[in-house]
Each structure stands twice: as structure tokens, then as C-alpha cells.
Amino acid sequence: MIVRFLFAVSALATPALAAPVTNCVTTPAQLRAAAAGTTDVAAQRKALMFVATGEKLCTDNANFEASQKFAAAAKALKVDIAVLPSVTATAQ
């Protein structure tokens, strides 16, 4: 009974861990576009530092760590990372 419960819990947790929230190809460009649209220079600078660090982590195949840096950049810009494509579309 306990084994069946543990299997069910691990099966529920696996998809969330397997799919990263961000993409190393599109997310940096989306965050740069969002940063270009802000008037807060300090937030823009901080976000662009996080994006640059995230890109370096992507080149090292550290995608989870890169997604954390991209999330920090989105937080600095006060933007929800899930709606970045719409932010990019309106910024152009």
C-alpha cells in the first residue's frame, strides 16, 4: 500500500520537474524586450545582468539554473514570466 502511494506521488511530481518553465532560445530575447520597455533603469540593469548570466548557464547546459536566473530577471522587471510572449508582442 505504501509503495503504491509513493509511486503515485512520484508520478505526479515527475512532469512538473521534467518540463522547464523557460526556454534558453526565446526567453532571453523576450526578457530583453521587456527590459527595453521599462523606465526603471535600475531594474533594467539588474534584469539584463540576470539574463546574461542565464545565457551563460544555457551554454553550459545548466538549464534549470538558467531558468532561475530568467525568473529573477522577470521578477526584477515585475513581469510574469508566463506572459512574456504577450509582453514582447506589445513591445514591438
HELIX and SHEET records of a PDB file:
HELIX    1   1 ILE A    2  ALA A   18  1                                  17    
HELIX    2   2 THR A   27  ALA A   36  1                                  10    
HELIX    3   3 VAL A   41  THR A   59  1                                  19    
HELIX    4   4 ASN A   63  ALA A   76  1                                  14    
HELIX    5   5 ILE A   81  VAL A   83  5                                   3    
HELIX    6   6 LEU A   84  ALA A   91  1                                   8    
END                                                                             
